[in-house]
């Protein structure tokens, strides 16, 4: 069974551009979570989607947004990129029981 | 607001020594607590959760509501235990999941 897949693996952008990150959950999982892992800050919760709806979001500005598609895959969009957005972005999925299964991440570099 | 604190960024122990990775949380209700682990070049994965009350790879963790702690313990460290460990709290429903900043465990041969 395929795990959580994220694409692209690496993404290089310049300040002010937009970035789109993608996540495909494990088959049968309806929840997708997004986290930002910046150096020295651990995992910061970004967004939680379940059944196509945004269920919760962390303390991030509105330029961080996303959506979940009918097939439960998800997109994270970051607009007006800033240097401090450079980080590893992790996606996780879950079904019931709150156990999260993580992808390998997308490393976003903002120059 | 819920918070998870892992006071140690790095914990170095010798092989065969006991290990205790500390996790303290702040939350007024009844949280669900987890330990996740990330081995070198692998994905973050669940190690154990408090409601399971099981031992995984020799690790155990007991929820102490009085001390608001969920420390991870192992009586005898192995080299393969070297990894990054994250404590996480989920307060139920669609409340957000809060992770600690992680502790890097280094087991010295």
Backbone of each chain as ProteinMPNN parsed JSONL, in Angstrom:
{"seq_chain_A": "XXXXXXXXXXXXXXXXXXXXXXXXXXXXXXXXXXXXXXXXXXXXXXXXXXXXXXXXXXXXXXXXXXXXXXXXXXXXXXXXXXXXXXXXXXXXXXXXXXXXXXXXXXXXXXX", "coords_chain_A": {"N_chain_A": [[0.861, -1.201, 0.0], [0.577, 2.179, -0.885], [2.223, 4.907, 0.703], [1.826, 8.15, 2.21], [2.151, 10.573, -0.21], [4.142, 13.24, -1.386], [4.558, 16.125, -3.398], [6.269, 18.795, -5.109], [9.522, 17.269, -4.423], [11.521, 19.063, -3.884], [11.461, 22.608, -3.945], [12.109, 25.618, -5.403], [11.856, 29.015, -5.021], [11.382, 32.555, -5.561], [11.318, 35.558, -3.585], [8.07, 36.865, -3.077], [6.843, 35.336, -4.985], [4.5, 32.64, -5.724], [3.855, 29.511, -4.175], [3.02, 26.117, -4.725], [2.133, 23.219, -3.154], [1.754, 19.711, -3.06], [-0.194, 16.913, -1.938], [-0.871, 13.53, -1.489], [-3.007, 11.457, 0.185], [-2.945, 8.425, 2.183], [-4.703, 5.701, 0.817], [-8.095, 5.682, 1.523], [-7.915, 7.3, 3.714], [-9.297, 10.206, 5.089], [-8.588, 12.571, 6.213], [-6.295, 15.251, 6.008], [-3.325, 16.748, 6.981], [-1.287, 19.635, 7.312], [2.012, 20.681, 7.951], [4.555, 22.94, 9.012], [7.992, 22.744, 9.102], [10.378, 24.378, 10.306], [13.816, 25.281, 10.712], [14.94, 24.437, 13.873], [12.495, 24.948, 15.066], [10.689, 22.898, 15.349], [7.67, 21.053, 14.61], [5.215, 22.945, 13.185], [1.837, 23.392, 13.295], [-0.198, 23.777, 10.492], [-2.569, 23.477, 8.748], [-5.689, 21.703, 8.601], [-7.532, 19.403, 6.922], [-10.573, 17.766, 6.314], [-12.741, 15.506, 4.849], [-13.041, 17.24, 2.723], [-13.334, 19.736, 3.825], [-12.015, 22.625, 5.498], [-10.865, 22.19, 8.664], [-9.421, 23.141, 10.793], [-6.956, 25.627, 11.524], [-3.584, 26.676, 11.919], [-1.529, 29.164, 13.592], [-0.923, 30.999, 11.324], [-0.395, 33.369, 8.682], [-2.981, 34.596, 6.394], [-2.021, 34.201, 3.829], [-1.158, 31.692, 3.63], [-2.756, 29.006, 2.457], [-5.128, 26.489, 1.454], [-6.545, 23.512, 0.009], [-8.808, 20.74, -0.193], [-9.369, 18.047, -2.264], [-12.028, 16.194, -3.989], [-11.056, 13.576, -4.099], [-9.644, 13.405, -1.843], [-7.006, 14.203, -1.895], [-4.659, 16.897, -1.423], [-3.824, 20.373, -1.546], [-1.382, 22.783, -0.775], [-1.095, 26.183, -0.675], [1.106, 28.873, -0.868], [1.216, 32.2, -0.797], [2.766, 35.255, -1.969], [5.541, 34.88, -1.214], [7.895, 34.799, 1.447], [11.206, 35.189, 2.791], [11.424, 33.828, 5.195], [9.678, 31.765, 4.907], [10.949, 29.614, 4.018], [11.4, 26.253, 4.465], [10.79, 22.868, 5.601], [7.978, 21.278, 4.459], [5.544, 19.33, 5.724], [3.21, 16.786, 5.096], [0.475, 14.994, 6.396], [-1.642, 12.147, 6.809], [-4.744, 10.768, 7.998], [-7.109, 8.348, 9.213], [-9.36, 7.171, 11.164], [-9.009, 7.613, 14.702], [-6.924, 9.326, 15.041], [-4.191, 8.85, 14.57], [-1.413, 9.856, 12.815], [-0.039, 9.673, 9.575], [2.886, 10.258, 7.948], [4.183, 12.095, 5.133], [7.131, 12.369, 3.047], [7.841, 14.951, 2.743], [8.115, 18.33, 1.436], [10.677, 20.343, 0.465], [10.93, 23.669, 0.701], [12.515, 26.377, -0.678], [13.144, 29.732, -0.401], [14.362, 32.346, -2.198]], "CA_chain_A": [[0.0, 0.0, 0.0], [1.379, 3.389, -0.972], [2.098, 5.814, 1.838], [1.511, 9.523, 1.865], [3.111, 11.079, -1.183], [4.173, 14.681, -1.522], [5.319, 16.621, -4.545], [7.554, 18.183, -5.473], [10.428, 17.017, -3.312], [12.158, 20.347, -3.618], [10.856, 23.718, -4.67], [12.873, 26.86, -5.212], [11.098, 30.185, -5.458], [11.932, 33.835, -5.111], [10.401, 36.351, -2.76], [6.921, 37.421, -3.747], [6.186, 34.337, -5.836], [3.573, 31.72, -5.085], [4.259, 28.107, -4.197], [1.943, 25.135, -4.567], [2.634, 21.932, -2.705], [0.702, 18.724, -3.203], [-0.162, 15.779, -1.025], [-1.85, 12.459, -1.695], [-3.069, 10.674, 1.423], [-3.096, 6.977, 2.082], [-6.032, 5.348, 0.347], [-9.055, 5.481, 2.601], [-7.804, 8.368, 4.706], [-10.054, 11.385, 4.682], [-7.994, 13.77, 6.808], [-4.948, 15.658, 5.597], [-2.756, 17.801, 7.817], [-0.076, 20.265, 6.815], [2.881, 21.228, 8.976], [5.795, 23.583, 8.605], [9.111, 22.391, 9.973], [11.506, 25.284, 10.1], [14.98, 24.899, 11.509], [14.909, 24.799, 15.286], [11.149, 25.279, 15.566], [9.818, 21.741, 15.428], [6.561, 21.023, 13.661], [4.182, 23.938, 13.429], [0.601, 23.006, 12.635], [-0.665, 24.752, 9.506], [-3.942, 23.307, 8.287], [-6.277, 20.361, 8.729], [-8.687, 19.191, 6.062], [-11.242, 16.488, 6.448], [-13.935, 15.432, 4.006], [-13.126, 18.393, 1.826], [-13.531, 20.998, 4.555], [-10.958, 23.054, 6.406], [-11.368, 21.965, 10.024], [-8.666, 23.954, 11.747], [-5.725, 26.163, 10.994], [-2.662, 27.166, 12.933], [-1.282, 30.605, 13.652], [-0.217, 31.426, 10.131], [-1.163, 34.418, 7.976], [-3.913, 34.104, 5.361], [-1.384, 33.859, 2.559], [-1.068, 30.226, 3.648], [-4.093, 28.478, 2.26], [-5.099, 25.197, 0.787], [-7.841, 22.908, -0.257], [-8.822, 19.292, -0.31], [-10.159, 17.654, -3.419], [-12.944, 15.068, -3.723], [-10.33, 12.309, -3.895], [-8.968, 13.628, -0.556], [-5.693, 14.806, -2.019], [-4.7, 18.265, -0.923], [-2.859, 21.354, -2.022], [-1.058, 23.907, 0.096], [-0.63, 27.332, -1.439], [1.709, 29.95, -0.103], [1.313, 33.385, -1.657], [3.674, 36.339, -1.562], [6.559, 34.178, -0.428], [8.906, 35.543, 2.194], [12.399, 34.376, 3.043], [11.221, 32.964, 6.366], [8.82, 30.621, 4.56], [11.833, 28.495, 3.688], [11.209, 25.21, 5.48], [10.279, 21.582, 5.13], [6.543, 21.218, 4.656], [5.121, 17.954, 5.86], [1.795, 16.444, 5.008], [0.139, 13.736, 7.066], [-3.048, 11.771, 6.646], [-5.256, 9.841, 9.005], [-8.51, 7.965, 9.059], [-9.917, 7.341, 12.505], [-8.058, 7.335, 15.766], [-5.973, 10.425, 15.183], [-2.808, 8.525, 14.244], [-1.048, 10.507, 11.565], [0.985, 9.033, 8.747], [3.543, 11.395, 7.323], [4.915, 12.029, 3.892], [8.561, 12.673, 3.142], [7.99, 16.403, 2.806], [8.579, 19.187, 0.341], [11.571, 21.394, 0.983], [10.73, 24.937, -0.011], [13.577, 27.371, -0.485], [12.772, 31.041, -0.938], [15.601, 33.106, -2.382]], "C_chain_A": [[0.888, 1.239, 0.0], [1.144, 4.247, 0.262], [1.67, 7.178, 1.358], [2.584, 10.031, 0.898], [2.987, 12.586, -1.301], [4.991, 15.05, -2.752], [5.232, 18.138, -4.595], [8.396, 17.901, -4.232], [11.116, 18.309, -2.882], [11.492, 21.411, -4.476], [11.655, 24.97, -4.352], [12.093, 28.008, -5.819], [11.835, 31.449, -5.009], [10.869, 34.595, -4.33], [9.272, 36.933, -3.603], [6.181, 36.434, -4.649], [5.206, 33.502, -5.025], [4.111, 30.295, -5.197], [3.039, 27.225, -3.994], [2.556, 23.792, -4.262], [1.467, 20.954, -2.714], [0.913, 17.513, -2.312], [-1.253, 14.782, -1.402], [-1.861, 11.571, -0.463], [-3.079, 9.178, 1.135], [-4.535, 6.685, 1.674], [-6.947, 5.045, 1.533], [-8.991, 6.519, 3.697], [-8.518, 9.612, 4.199], [-9.463, 12.681, 5.228], [-6.582, 13.986, 6.279], [-4.532, 16.835, 6.47], [-1.519, 18.356, 7.105], [0.693, 20.864, 7.988], [4.063, 21.928, 8.311], [6.872, 23.199, 9.608], [10.289, 23.28, 9.605], [12.613, 24.919, 11.071], [14.84, 25.387, 12.942], [13.54, 25.065, 15.872], [10.225, 24.076, 15.669], [8.723, 21.808, 14.382], [5.504, 22.036, 14.072], [2.95, 23.562, 12.605], [0.121, 24.125, 11.721], [-2.166, 24.63, 9.254], [-4.378, 21.863, 8.472], [-7.512, 20.327, 7.847], [-9.271, 17.812, 6.321], [-12.538, 16.531, 5.647], [-14.141, 16.703, 3.176], [-13.253, 19.746, 2.508], [-12.29, 21.334, 5.381], [-11.509, 22.979, 7.822], [-10.646, 22.815, 11.063], [-7.446, 24.499, 11.026], [-4.879, 26.7, 12.127], [-2.478, 28.67, 12.833], [-0.398, 31.076, 12.5], [-1.068, 32.466, 9.407], [-2.001, 33.822, 6.855], [-3.252, 33.751, 4.038], [-1.021, 32.365, 2.503], [-2.492, 29.696, 3.525], [-3.993, 27.132, 1.571], [-6.486, 24.737, 0.454], [-7.677, 21.396, -0.305], [-9.796, 18.928, -1.422], [-11.062, 16.465, -3.094], [-12.243, 13.732, -3.526], [-9.454, 12.358, -2.639], [-7.525, 14.09, -0.685], [-5.802, 16.282, -1.653], [-3.587, 19.094, -1.539], [-2.629, 22.384, -0.938], [-0.512, 25.011, -0.784], [-0.048, 28.374, -0.492], [1.908, 31.117, -1.061], [2.325, 34.375, -1.099], [4.786, 35.807, -0.673], [7.549, 35.132, 0.216], [10.063, 34.598, 2.51], [12.165, 33.381, 4.185], [10.244, 31.814, 6.114], [9.656, 29.415, 4.169], [11.785, 27.475, 4.809], [10.876, 23.907, 4.784], [8.789, 21.564, 5.447], [6.117, 19.758, 4.626], [3.615, 17.828, 5.756], [1.599, 15.128, 5.748], [-1.316, 13.416, 6.776], [-3.454, 10.83, 7.772], [-6.684, 9.453, 8.642], [-9.184, 8.187, 10.413], [-8.822, 7.111, 13.533], [-6.938, 8.325, 15.902], [-4.516, 10.064, 14.956], [-2.506, 9.118, 12.881], [0.083, 9.761, 10.877], [1.58, 10.122, 7.863], [4.164, 11.078, 5.974], [6.369, 12.412, 4.122], [8.838, 14.176, 3.132], [8.386, 17.051, 1.5], [9.462, 20.254, 0.967], [11.43, 22.625, 0.102], [11.865, 25.882, 0.347], [13.15, 28.658, -1.162], [14.025, 31.904, -0.987], [15.324, 34.606, -2.497]], "O_chain_A": [[1.831, 1.338, 0.784], [0.037, 4.313, 0.796], [1.205, 7.336, 0.229], [3.779, 9.924, 1.171], [1.887, 13.14, -1.314], [5.971, 14.389, -3.098], [4.231, 18.713, -4.169], [8.011, 18.262, -3.12], [11.267, 18.6, -1.696], [11.024, 21.142, -5.583], [11.85, 25.329, -3.191], [11.717, 27.97, -6.991], [12.764, 31.409, -4.202], [9.677, 34.299, -4.415], [9.497, 37.431, -4.706], [5.034, 36.668, -5.029], [5.101, 33.641, -3.806], [4.741, 29.93, -6.189], [2.148, 27.536, -3.204], [3.391, 23.286, -5.011], [0.332, 21.325, -2.414], [2.039, 17.144, -1.98], [-2.409, 15.153, -1.606], [-0.835, 10.994, -0.104], [-3.206, 8.743, -0.009], [-5.467, 7.345, 2.134], [-6.61, 4.258, 2.418], [-9.901, 6.616, 4.52], [-8.367, 10.015, 3.045], [-9.801, 13.766, 4.757], [-5.795, 13.051, 6.125], [-5.29, 17.785, 6.668], [-0.81, 17.64, 6.397], [0.115, 21.468, 8.891], [4.502, 21.566, 7.22], [6.678, 23.316, 10.818], [11.08, 22.968, 8.715], [12.369, 24.322, 12.12], [14.65, 26.576, 13.199], [13.428, 25.376, 17.058], [9.065, 24.236, 16.05], [8.835, 22.531, 13.392], [4.97, 21.979, 15.179], [3.017, 23.433, 11.382], [0.045, 25.283, 12.132], [-2.93, 25.559, 9.514], [-3.565, 20.938, 8.496], [-8.428, 21.133, 8.012], [-8.55, 16.833, 6.519], [-13.325, 17.472, 5.757], [-15.264, 17.162, 2.967], [-13.276, 20.782, 1.844], [-11.609, 20.447, 5.895], [-12.505, 23.628, 8.141], [-11.218, 23.162, 12.096], [-6.965, 23.919, 10.053], [-5.393, 27.125, 13.161], [-3.18, 29.353, 12.087], [0.74, 31.498, 12.705], [-2.296, 32.455, 9.499], [-1.768, 32.694, 6.42], [-3.856, 33.071, 3.209], [-0.629, 31.851, 1.456], [-3.326, 29.923, 4.402], [-2.916, 26.698, 1.161], [-7.466, 25.468, 0.597], [-6.576, 20.863, -0.437], [-10.908, 19.451, -1.492], [-10.895, 15.809, -2.066], [-12.777, 12.847, -2.857], [-8.633, 11.471, -2.405], [-6.877, 14.347, 0.33], [-6.897, 16.841, -1.583], [-2.562, 18.579, -1.985], [-3.566, 22.809, -0.262], [0.428, 24.798, -1.55], [-0.633, 28.705, 0.539], [2.678, 31.025, -2.017], [2.686, 34.334, 0.077], [4.947, 36.232, 0.471], [7.976, 36.122, -0.378], [9.913, 33.377, 2.496], [12.643, 32.248, 4.147], [10.009, 30.988, 6.996], [9.127, 28.315, 4.007], [12.091, 27.787, 5.96], [10.704, 23.845, 3.567], [8.391, 21.809, 6.585], [6.306, 19.053, 3.634], [2.859, 18.657, 6.264], [2.467, 14.255, 5.722], [-2.122, 14.313, 6.528], [-2.617, 10.189, 8.407], [-7.364, 10.135, 7.874], [-9.536, 9.319, 10.744], [-7.812, 6.472, 13.237], [-6.087, 8.189, 16.78], [-3.658, 10.927, 15.139], [-3.245, 8.911, 11.918], [1.025, 9.288, 11.513], [0.869, 10.811, 7.132], [4.606, 9.96, 5.712], [6.779, 12.735, 5.237], [9.936, 14.615, 3.471], [8.914, 16.411, 0.591], [9.048, 20.972, 1.877], [11.768, 22.612, -1.082], [12.134, 26.147, 1.518], [12.832, 28.672, -2.351], [14.664, 32.161, 0.034], [16.255, 35.396, -2.656]]}, "seq_chain_B": "XXXXXXXXXXXXXXXXXXXXXXXXXXXXXXXXXXXXXXXXXXXXXXXXXXXXXXXXXXXXXXXXXXXXXXXXXXXXXXXXXXXXXXXXXXXXXXXXXXXXXXXXXXXXX", "coords_chain_B": {"N_chain_B": [[-4.534, 27.913, 26.006], [-3.179, 25.127, 24.286], [-0.126, 23.426, 24.909], [3.021, 21.915, 24.255], [5.904, 20.79, 25.742], [9.211, 20.006, 25.269], [11.931, 19.727, 26.963], [14.615, 19.154, 26.43], [16.907, 19.51, 23.836], [18.823, 17.867, 22.877], [19.775, 14.648, 23.791], [22.143, 12.636, 25.123], [23.151, 9.359, 25.582], [24.762, 6.421, 26.88], [25.066, 3.259, 25.264], [22.975, 0.753, 26.505], [22.352, 2.122, 28.777], [19.751, 3.649, 30.816], [16.97, 5.416, 29.356], [15.271, 8.494, 29.301], [13.018, 10.513, 27.894], [11.79, 13.662, 28.101], [8.514, 15.025, 28.34], [6.263, 17.558, 28.693], [3.006, 18.869, 29.125], [0.474, 21.351, 28.527], [-2.792, 21.624, 29.113], [-6.194, 21.856, 29.693], [-8.185, 19.963, 29.596], [-8.902, 16.529, 28.796], [-6.409, 15.212, 27.237], [-5.191, 13.558, 24.24], [-2.244, 11.815, 23.908], [0.835, 11.44, 22.162], [3.816, 9.805, 20.991], [6.069, 10.457, 18.48], [8.5, 9.335, 16.112], [11.5, 9.952, 14.324], [13.678, 8.412, 12.384], [16.992, 8.47, 11.0], [16.934, 9.687, 7.732], [14.41, 8.706, 7.312], [10.799, 8.754, 7.372], [8.73, 10.688, 9.528], [7.148, 8.942, 12.092], [4.605, 7.184, 13.926], [5.321, 6.267, 17.241], [4.283, 5.51, 19.796], [1.102, 5.687, 21.549], [-0.758, 7.129, 24.186], [-3.197, 5.979, 24.929], [-3.055, 3.407, 24.138], [-1.362, 2.086, 25.777], [0.887, 0.441, 25.464], [4.014, -1.278, 24.857], [6.504, -0.321, 22.718], [9.147, -1.283, 20.768], [10.549, -1.523, 23.094], [10.096, 0.824, 24.398], [8.19, 2.779, 26.666], [5.492, 4.846, 27.799], [3.966, 6.792, 30.18], [1.017, 8.439, 30.988], [0.845, 11.121, 33.086], [-1.339, 12.775, 34.734], [-1.396, 14.456, 36.903], [1.126, 15.617, 37.031], [1.15, 16.579, 34.543], [2.567, 15.251, 32.441], [4.255, 13.221, 30.008], [6.355, 11.299, 29.738], [8.86, 9.589, 27.892], [10.212, 6.384, 28.09], [12.92, 4.041, 28.337], [14.447, 1.121, 29.377], [17.015, 0.148, 28.641], [19.123, 1.528, 26.47], [19.55, 1.278, 22.936], [21.732, 1.304, 20.067], [20.308, 1.656, 17.737], [18.219, 3.171, 18.534], [18.801, 5.782, 18.26], [17.642, 8.801, 17.174], [15.212, 11.312, 16.2], [12.851, 12.503, 18.413], [9.468, 13.224, 18.904], [6.991, 14.673, 20.882], [3.466, 14.73, 21.015], [0.274, 16.35, 21.178], [-3.185, 15.909, 21.199], [-6.27, 17.395, 21.385], [-8.78, 16.501, 20.9], [-11.655, 15.941, 18.771], [-11.896, 18.289, 16.194], [-9.845, 19.835, 17.028], [-6.649, 21.408, 16.906], [-3.53, 19.668, 16.373], [-0.793, 19.566, 18.488], [2.653, 19.741, 18.416], [5.696, 19.024, 20.156], [8.987, 20.548, 20.261], [10.83, 18.645, 19.798], [13.269, 16.11, 20.595], [16.534, 15.174, 20.194], [17.825, 12.049, 20.297], [20.784, 10.549, 21.109], [22.575, 7.698, 20.986], [25.349, 6.433, 22.386], [27.874, 4.257, 21.354]], "CA_chain_B": [[-3.929, 27.354, 24.801], [-2.439, 23.911, 24.561], [1.301, 23.552, 24.666], [3.832, 20.736, 24.529], [7.282, 21.199, 25.992], [10.273, 19.006, 25.355], [12.988, 20.636, 27.431], [15.959, 18.804, 25.948], [17.058, 19.417, 22.384], [19.714, 16.744, 22.62], [20.024, 13.771, 24.924], [23.155, 11.631, 24.783], [23.284, 8.305, 26.585], [25.547, 5.281, 26.42], [24.35, 2.022, 24.982], [22.691, -0.015, 27.707], [21.896, 3.005, 29.865], [18.318, 3.979, 30.711], [16.633, 6.63, 28.612], [14.014, 9.154, 29.603], [12.794, 11.724, 27.11], [10.742, 14.359, 28.836], [7.453, 15.752, 27.642], [5.242, 18.156, 29.555], [1.982, 19.523, 28.32], [-0.501, 22.184, 29.219], [-4.133, 21.522, 28.528], [-7.085, 21.719, 30.841], [-9.081, 18.824, 29.457], [-8.292, 15.196, 28.727], [-5.793, 15.137, 25.906], [-4.603, 12.314, 23.761], [-0.821, 12.097, 23.73], [1.549, 10.555, 21.252], [5.223, 9.977, 20.689], [6.459, 10.155, 17.109], [9.952, 9.194, 15.985], [12.043, 10.086, 12.969], [15.012, 7.866, 12.227], [17.745, 9.132, 9.938], [16.515, 9.466, 6.356], [13.09, 8.088, 7.255], [9.68, 9.645, 7.662], [8.192, 10.754, 10.88], [6.183, 7.855, 12.26], [4.118, 6.999, 15.28], [5.992, 5.288, 18.081], [3.226, 4.989, 20.636], [0.084, 6.627, 22.007], [-0.986, 6.796, 25.598], [-4.384, 5.161, 25.172], [-2.755, 2.022, 23.815], [-0.658, 1.544, 26.946], [1.708, -0.678, 25.031], [5.447, -1.033, 24.752], [6.964, -0.444, 21.336], [10.612, -1.27, 20.689], [11.056, -1.408, 24.449], [9.734, 2.124, 24.944], [6.894, 2.97, 27.291], [5.218, 6.219, 28.236], [2.788, 6.857, 31.036], [0.427, 9.766, 31.138], [0.711, 11.549, 34.471], [-2.167, 13.984, 34.656], [-1.057, 15.341, 38.007], [2.322, 16.356, 36.643], [0.963, 16.916, 33.109], [3.745, 14.768, 31.748], [4.124, 12.004, 29.205], [7.753, 11.021, 29.467], [9.158, 8.349, 27.156], [11.285, 5.694, 28.816], [13.399, 2.727, 27.904], [15.429, 0.741, 30.4], [18.351, -0.075, 28.103], [19.195, 2.151, 25.147], [20.254, 0.594, 21.85], [22.231, 2.257, 19.075], [19.261, 1.919, 16.737], [17.24, 4.119, 19.079], [19.217, 7.145, 17.914], [16.618, 9.38, 16.3], [14.547, 12.509, 16.702], [11.595, 12.102, 19.041], [8.526, 14.323, 19.085], [5.796, 14.443, 21.682], [2.356, 15.461, 20.393], [-0.97, 16.384, 21.946], [-4.421, 16.179, 20.461], [-7.283, 17.646, 22.403], [-10.061, 15.91, 20.543], [-12.449, 16.528, 17.697], [-11.11, 18.963, 15.165], [-8.845, 20.719, 17.616], [-5.368, 21.187, 16.251], [-2.542, 18.815, 17.012], [0.372, 20.356, 18.871], [3.879, 18.978, 18.575], [6.829, 19.648, 20.816], [10.074, 20.909, 19.356], [11.623, 17.463, 19.508], [14.525, 15.805, 21.293], [17.392, 14.256, 19.45], [18.462, 11.05, 21.152], [22.027, 10.019, 20.555], [23.046, 6.582, 21.802], [26.79, 6.296, 22.16], [28.235, 2.838, 21.458]], "C_chain_B": [[-3.135, 26.094, 25.16], [-0.983, 24.07, 24.156], [1.982, 22.242, 25.008], [5.281, 21.179, 24.658], [8.186, 19.989, 26.08], [11.525, 19.783, 25.714], [14.375, 20.362, 26.865], [15.979, 18.752, 24.434], [17.874, 18.189, 22.018], [19.901, 15.961, 23.909], [20.993, 12.687, 24.476], [23.272, 10.629, 25.918], [24.17, 7.202, 26.003], [24.64, 4.084, 26.181], [24.193, 1.231, 26.279], [22.217, 0.817, 28.88], [20.406, 3.274, 29.719], [18.125, 5.316, 30.003], [15.316, 7.186, 29.136], [13.941, 10.453, 28.812], [11.584, 12.426, 27.713], [9.762, 15.08, 27.912], [6.473, 16.262, 28.682], [4.243, 18.887, 28.685], [1.144, 20.432, 29.178], [-1.794, 22.11, 28.434], [-5.079, 21.201, 29.656], [-7.994, 20.503, 30.771], [-8.361, 17.495, 29.508], [-7.694, 14.996, 27.349], [-5.446, 13.715, 25.516], [-3.15, 12.63, 23.426], [-0.144, 11.009, 22.945], [3.052, 10.818, 21.338], [5.438, 9.553, 19.242], [7.979, 10.116, 17.053], [10.35, 9.357, 14.522], [13.472, 9.589, 12.971], [15.679, 8.556, 11.035], [17.248, 8.703, 8.566], [15.184, 8.711, 6.251], [12.021, 9.118, 7.593], [9.353, 9.634, 9.141], [7.109, 9.682, 11.008], [5.784, 7.733, 13.724], [4.948, 5.953, 16.012], [4.962, 4.66, 19.019], [2.267, 6.106, 21.046], [-0.373, 6.186, 23.383], [-2.193, 5.889, 25.79], [-4.132, 3.688, 24.875], [-2.08, 1.304, 24.98], [0.189, 0.335, 26.567], [3.174, -0.268, 25.0], [5.856, -1.3, 23.313], [8.474, -0.298, 21.318], [11.228, -1.051, 22.066], [10.739, -0.088, 25.124], [8.346, 2.076, 25.579], [6.733, 4.43, 27.644], [3.931, 6.197, 29.034], [2.312, 8.284, 31.164], [0.241, 10.056, 32.622], [-0.049, 12.87, 34.467], [-1.824, 14.971, 35.767], [0.138, 16.219, 37.672], [2.246, 16.844, 35.204], [2.201, 16.524, 32.312], [3.423, 13.482, 30.999], [5.536, 11.628, 28.77], [7.916, 9.647, 28.805], [10.359, 7.681, 27.805], [11.651, 4.384, 28.157], [14.498, 2.316, 28.864], [16.859, 0.599, 29.878], [18.42, 0.447, 26.665], [19.998, 1.302, 24.183], [20.69, 1.63, 20.827], [21.147, 2.619, 18.065], [18.154, 2.834, 17.256], [17.603, 5.564, 18.751], [18.276, 7.708, 16.855], [16.135, 10.682, 16.917], [13.178, 12.091, 17.225], [10.729, 13.337, 19.297], [7.338, 13.858, 19.933], [4.669, 15.282, 21.074], [1.092, 15.321, 21.229], [-2.137, 16.669, 21.015], [-5.549, 16.293, 21.469], [-8.677, 17.192, 22.008], [-10.792, 16.642, 19.432], [-11.563, 17.115, 16.625], [-10.185, 20.024, 15.764], [-7.482, 20.394, 17.014], [-4.471, 20.27, 17.064], [-1.303, 19.664, 17.283], [1.553, 19.44, 19.098], [4.875, 19.762, 19.419], [7.925, 19.919, 19.801], [11.03, 19.757, 19.093], [12.872, 17.341, 20.357], [15.306, 14.821, 20.449], [18.077, 13.326, 20.439], [19.678, 10.486, 20.43], [22.52, 8.921, 21.498], [24.49, 6.3, 21.42], [27.196, 4.831, 22.353], [29.206, 2.563, 22.609]], "O_chain_B": [[-2.503, 26.023, 26.214], [-0.658, 24.759, 23.189], [1.574, 21.542, 25.934], [5.814, 21.861, 23.782], [7.953, 19.071, 26.866], [12.118, 20.431, 24.852], [15.218, 21.259, 26.83], [15.182, 18.047, 23.815], [17.648, 17.557, 20.986], [20.152, 16.529, 24.972], [20.699, 11.915, 23.562], [23.469, 11.004, 27.074], [24.305, 7.075, 24.786], [23.595, 3.929, 26.813], [25.143, 1.061, 27.043], [21.731, 0.274, 29.872], [19.854, 3.143, 28.627], [18.977, 6.204, 30.041], [14.368, 6.441, 29.383], [14.719, 11.378, 29.045], [10.5, 11.853, 27.817], [10.122, 15.646, 26.88], [5.92, 15.485, 29.459], [4.589, 19.448, 27.645], [1.106, 20.302, 30.401], [-1.869, 22.482, 27.263], [-4.781, 20.349, 30.493], [-8.517, 20.063, 31.794], [-7.338, 17.352, 30.177], [-8.401, 14.649, 26.403], [-5.413, 12.804, 26.343], [-2.868, 13.608, 22.735], [-0.485, 9.83, 23.039], [3.491, 11.907, 21.707], [5.054, 8.459, 18.829], [8.66, 10.774, 17.839], [9.627, 8.951, 13.612], [14.371, 10.25, 13.491], [15.014, 9.144, 10.182], [17.153, 7.512, 8.272], [14.877, 8.141, 5.205], [12.326, 10.222, 8.045], [9.664, 8.697, 9.877], [6.26, 9.539, 10.128], [6.522, 8.124, 14.628], [5.24, 4.887, 15.47], [4.786, 3.441, 19.039], [2.567, 7.293, 20.912], [-0.369, 4.996, 23.697], [-2.212, 5.098, 26.733], [-4.896, 2.822, 25.303], [-2.207, 0.091, 25.147], [0.199, -0.672, 27.275], [3.521, 0.909, 25.1], [5.588, -2.369, 22.764], [9.015, 0.697, 21.799], [12.303, -0.463, 22.185], [11.071, 0.107, 26.293], [7.445, 1.405, 25.076], [7.713, 5.163, 27.773], [2.926, 5.638, 28.595], [3.089, 9.206, 31.413], [-0.446, 9.315, 33.325], [0.521, 13.935, 34.229], [-1.949, 16.183, 35.588], [0.161, 17.409, 37.988], [3.189, 17.46, 34.706], [2.798, 17.339, 31.61], [2.47, 12.768, 31.308], [5.86, 11.639, 27.582], [7.207, 8.691, 29.12], [11.388, 8.314, 28.041], [10.834, 3.719, 27.52], [15.402, 3.107, 29.133], [17.812, 0.898, 30.598], [17.833, -0.141, 25.757], [20.996, 0.685, 24.556], [20.096, 2.703, 20.728], [21.081, 3.755, 17.596], [17.26, 3.225, 16.505], [16.791, 6.469, 18.947], [18.139, 7.144, 15.769], [16.576, 11.095, 17.99], [12.435, 11.395, 16.534], [11.191, 14.346, 19.83], [6.771, 12.788, 19.712], [4.897, 16.42, 20.665], [0.873, 14.309, 21.896], [-2.077, 17.554, 20.162], [-5.757, 15.406, 22.298], [-9.647, 17.473, 22.711], [-10.561, 17.828, 19.195], [-10.587, 16.494, 16.203], [-9.798, 20.981, 15.094], [-7.201, 19.249, 16.66], [-4.634, 20.119, 18.275], [-0.831, 20.389, 16.407], [1.476, 18.484, 19.87], [4.899, 20.993, 19.402], [7.805, 19.564, 18.628], [11.934, 19.871, 18.266], [13.455, 18.338, 20.782], [14.798, 13.775, 20.046], [18.821, 13.771, 21.313], [19.594, 10.013, 19.296], [22.841, 9.181, 22.658], [24.798, 5.971, 20.274], [26.901, 4.233, 23.387], [29.601, 1.417, 22.824]]}, "name": "protein", "num_of_chains": 2, "seq": "XXXXXXXXXXXXXXXXXXXXXXXXXXXXXXXXXXXXXXXXXXXXXXXXXXXXXXXXXXXXXXXXXXXXXXXXXXXXXXXXXXXXXXXXXXXXXXXXXXXXXXXXXXXXXXXXXXXXXXXXXXXXXXXXXXXXXXXXXXXXXXXXXXXXXXXXXXXXXXXXXXXXXXXXXXXXXXXXXXXXXXXXXXXXXXXXXXXXXXXXXXXXXXXXXXXXXXXXXXXX"}
